[in-house]
Amino acid sequence: MIRKLMYAQLSVFLFYGLVSGAAITLLIHYKCRQAEASATAAVLLQLSPRALSEVTI
């Protein structure tokens, strides 16, 4: 009985560890994409109107 409880606790612990690890990975990926978009926008804002008309995204 105690062994089943220990396995259940271990399963729950591993499941929550996996879910939180996936959530952290997604958050990091989102923040990296957001930073990349901000950097792109900063560069585009520095371009002259003539150069900006030649940019394709």
C-alpha positions in Angstrom: 0.0 0.0 0.0 2.8 2.4 0.9 4.7 1.5 -2.2 1.6 2.4 -4.4 1.3 5.7 -2.7 5.0 6.4 -3.3 4.6 5.6 -7.0 1.6 7.8 -7.2 3.4 10.7 -5.6 6.4 10.1 -7.9 4.1 10.1 -11.0 2.4 13.3 -9.9 5.8 14.9 -9.2 7.2 13.9 -12.6 4.1 15.0 -14.4 4.1 18.4 -12.8 7.9 18.7 -13.5 7.3 17.9 -17.1 4.4 20.4 -17.5 6.4 23.2 -15.7 9.4 22.4 -17.8 7.3 22.7 -21.0 5.8 25.9 -19.8 9.2 27.5 -19.0 10.4 26.4 -22.4 7.4 28.0 -24.1 7.8 31.2 -22.1 11.5 31.5 -23.0 10.7 30.9 -26.7 8.0 33.6 -26.6 10.3 36.1 -24.9 13.0 35.4 -27.5 10.6 36.0 -30.3 9.3 39.1 -28.7 12.8 40.5 -28.3 13.6 39.6 -31.9 10.5 41.5 -33.1 11.4 44.5 -30.9 14.9 44.6 -32.4 13.5 44.3 -35.9 11.1 47.2 -35.2 13.9 49.3 -33.8 16.0 48.8 -36.9 13.0 49.6 -39.2 12.3 52.8 -37.3 15.8 54.0 -37.9 15.6 53.6 -41.7 14.9 56.5 -44.0 11.5 56.5 -45.8 13.3 55.7 -49.1 15.1 52.7 -47.6 11.9 51.6 -45.9 10.1 51.5 -49.2 12.6 48.9 -50.4 12.2 46.6 -47.4 10.3 43.4 -47.7 9.2 41.4 -44.7 
